[in-house]
């Protein structure tokens, strides 16, 4: 979970790998190679919703 810790410490360092999910305000996806981490954050807490391969994460 190195990338999640990196994002927590400095969100700007992974800005090109993080996008907001359409239709789900406050929910983001972090791209890590062929894997995606779907998460929500409120400025203090990052809540991981799902971790899955790219093709299955949005089902």
Steps between C-alpha positions, in 0.01 A plus 500: 500500500789735434310713249211556739743614770670724243165652404411556866831677562499709181192485276662721236771239439244263343265760352524354148399155632196610703166584341149566631247232409213637294164493674655435841602825672785462746606162356830468317710239327874459530675328210783268602616315189221261395328537838253763618429615854158662545489718808324788672667772703384784719828683543604297805400140433547290186242220486587226253186369332644247256831375359475299177656451157419773250224314316307390809516794737202693360249211496 
